């Protein structure tokens, strides 16, 4: 995660300096407090949604899958700019060691992005261990610059550097708001921890908290101080796009400058590659949700990589670098739309989830929820400021998002004509009551029947027919428990939601929707991952507590002990289907 968020410090001081001069650090310090609050929320997203997906998953489940589509498009705008800006900044820092390449930064950035695309198409991606090595090396370089500058200044010089922020003419309210909105760029990359959730070890709550604590401490030390000293100590002849390296040279000599330039350039390339990987995995997730053309999910036979999705993930950043002519400040402005839009959707969705899961309101609970809402408002204000003040970024981001929405909705409607699209409620053992009862309606009249679909397609058709007849004109829940794939491999940054890969379950729910949409007015769908034991279905049954349960004889053992008034048996095409009418839950008795 630090390999992503830790790269911002290489280009943000120069971007802010071009607009706000020696007072840039004021705005970084302002947003640092909001960054800490955002970290708390994103740590929670990590353990709540262990299958990853970040804003796509959070917004889909908290609000609606179409909002998840919007979130996916916003994060892709963010990734496009990350790939462009990080790649370009990496080349610019490399020019510290090889000054001759400075005039060819745009061309070399295009070559670098093409190379990363080819490597991903071949199937060679950076390992976490390799990324960690360069992240540690670059982080050590940043800390060394901070320490060297602090020693160079001394106690009185450090104090004077902070006092210099108060000198000059007063900052106007408009400039204060614009600076607050622009400084969020210093903390880009925060979304990556939500995307990395499937790779995180258990217990996720503890690991996420430790990871966030480490990142916050590191960023709190480096970002404000490097911004402060690089914008106040360096002379006007220094290239703002090489501020961190130049500050190292100013405080400790060329050796430290070269080290910072080399490690920073490598880490920036890794960040660019991470953005490319994140982009095509979001595209694949949206494709599996039914919003993008199937061609994006297609993999080649040579290396089994999604070449069309990779091409899309690389083509847009290349176009952005070429069109902007390698203007770092313009790229930084364009960055804001997708970055803050993603933050807003994630924070809002999490607030909604917290509200739904409220129990008895205690003072600590109210305070915690209130801080979360305040965080959402602060991020929303920053996004609105950027929308108004950075018209080019708004036009660019809105255009890409609008194009994506049009493609998504057209694709969705086209597929829906072929077969119905179903977005099931994902079952979460740790929050069974909240995740299901809220979505389905906890009142008994809302659910007349629980219809458990088997894996066999013929038996599933028989269960669907029996369920539609039993719940006609009322409400029903269709449940499918997926197959277990113990050796299924998930790629780095892939959305590891088992539903997205369970095509048999998707087909079963589509057939159920086709048969039930005219007969059952209130119907919902619940998907239970195959990695969970069969008895977990009993938790769903207890939550829904239906009057009728439609199930095959083979799946009857998944249900909990209950009193049954009567059972009707249907045999169709060799499948024996049971229609069990329940009067009350009885933990002490078995099915009778």
Secondary structure, 3 states (H helix, E strand, C coil): CHHHHCCHHHHHHHHHHHHHHHHHHHHHHHHHHHHHHHHHHHHHHHHHCCCCCCHHHHHHHHCCHHHHHHHHHHHHHHHHHHHHHHHHHHHHHHCCCCHHHHHHHHHHHHHHHHHHHHHHHHCCCCCHHHHHHHHHHHHHHHHHHHHHHHHHHHHHHHHHHHHHHHCCCCCCHHHHHHHHHHHHHHHCCCCHHHHCHHHCCCCHHHHHHHHHHHHHHHHHHHHHHHHHHHHHHCCCCCCHHHHHHHHHHHHHCHHHHHHHHHHHHHHHHHHHHHHHHHHHHHHHHHHHCCCCCHHHHCCCCCCCCCHHHHHHHHHHHHHHHHHHCCCHHHHHHHHHHHHHHHHHHHHHHHHHHHHHCCCCCCHHHHHHHHHHHHHHHHHHHHHHHHHHHCHHHHHHHHHHHHHHHHHHHHHHHHHHHHCCCCCCEECCHHHHHHHHHHHHCCCHHHCCEEEEECCCHHHHHHHHHHHHHHCCCCEEEEEEECCCCCCCCCCCCCCCCHHHHCHHHHHHHHHHHHHHCCCCCEEEEEEECCCCCHHHHHHHHHHHCCCEEEEEHHHHHHCCCEEEEEEEEEEECCEEEEEEEEEEECCCCCCC
